Amino acid sequence: MQSALFLALGLVLIIEGLMPLLFPRQWRHLFQQIMALTDGQLRFIGLLAVTGGLLLVAVLK
């Protein structure tokens, strides 16, 4: 179980690092747009991400 958790964390870090590695200017622009969102909008995006992740895990399990 612990190795699966570390594998998942490693994959997240790889995926999160691809955008600034390959497209730093676009990533910076996207980050500035994200900073302009309200707290409610950010919470909704977080809710969508968590829900999508849970669905993906449920389907793959």
C-alpha positions as CSV (number, residue, x, y, z in Angstrom):
1,M,0.0,0.0,0.0
2,Q,2.8,2.4,0.9
3,S,4.6,1.8,-2.3
4,A,1.5,2.5,-4.3
5,L,1.1,5.8,-2.5
6,F,4.6,6.8,-3.3
7,L,4.2,5.7,-6.9
8,A,1.0,7.9,-7.1
9,L,2.8,10.8,-5.5
10,G,5.7,10.4,-8.0
11,L,3.4,10.4,-10.9
12,V,1.6,13.6,-9.7
13,L,5.0,15.3,-9.3
14,I,6.0,14.3,-12.9
15,I,2.7,15.5,-14.4
16,E,2.7,18.7,-12.4
17,G,6.3,19.4,-13.5
18,L,5.7,18.9,-17.2
19,M,3.9,22.2,-17.9
20,P,6.6,24.6,-16.3
21,L,9.3,22.4,-17.8
22,L,8.0,22.4,-21.3
23,F,6.0,25.7,-21.5
24,P,7.2,28.1,-18.8
25,R,5.7,31.2,-20.3
26,Q,2.3,29.7,-20.8
27,W,2.4,28.2,-17.3
28,R,3.2,31.6,-15.8
29,H,0.3,33.2,-17.7
30,L,-2.0,30.4,-16.5
31,F,-0.8,30.8,-13.0
32,Q,-1.6,34.6,-13.2
33,Q,-5.1,33.8,-14.4
34,I,-5.6,31.3,-11.5
35,M,-4.5,34.0,-9.0
36,A,-7.3,36.2,-10.3
37,L,-10.0,33.7,-9.5
38,T,-12.2,34.1,-6.4
39,D,-12.0,31.7,-3.4
40,G,-15.3,30.2,-4.5
41,Q,-14.1,29.5,-8.0
42,L,-10.9,27.9,-6.7
43,R,-12.9,25.7,-4.3
44,F,-15.2,24.6,-7.2
45,I,-12.2,23.7,-9.3
46,G,-10.7,21.8,-6.3
47,L,-14.1,19.9,-5.8
48,L,-14.1,18.9,-9.5
49,A,-10.5,17.7,-9.3
50,V,-11.2,15.6,-6.1
51,T,-14.4,14.2,-7.6
52,G,-12.6,13.3,-10.9
53,G,-9.8,11.7,-9.0
54,L,-12.1,9.6,-6.9
55,L,-14.1,8.5,-9.9
56,L,-10.8,7.5,-11.7
57,V,-9.6,5.5,-8.7
58,A,-13.0,3.9,-8.3
59,V,-13.1,2.9,-12.0
60,L,-9.5,1.6,-12.0
61,K,-10.0,-0.4,-8.8
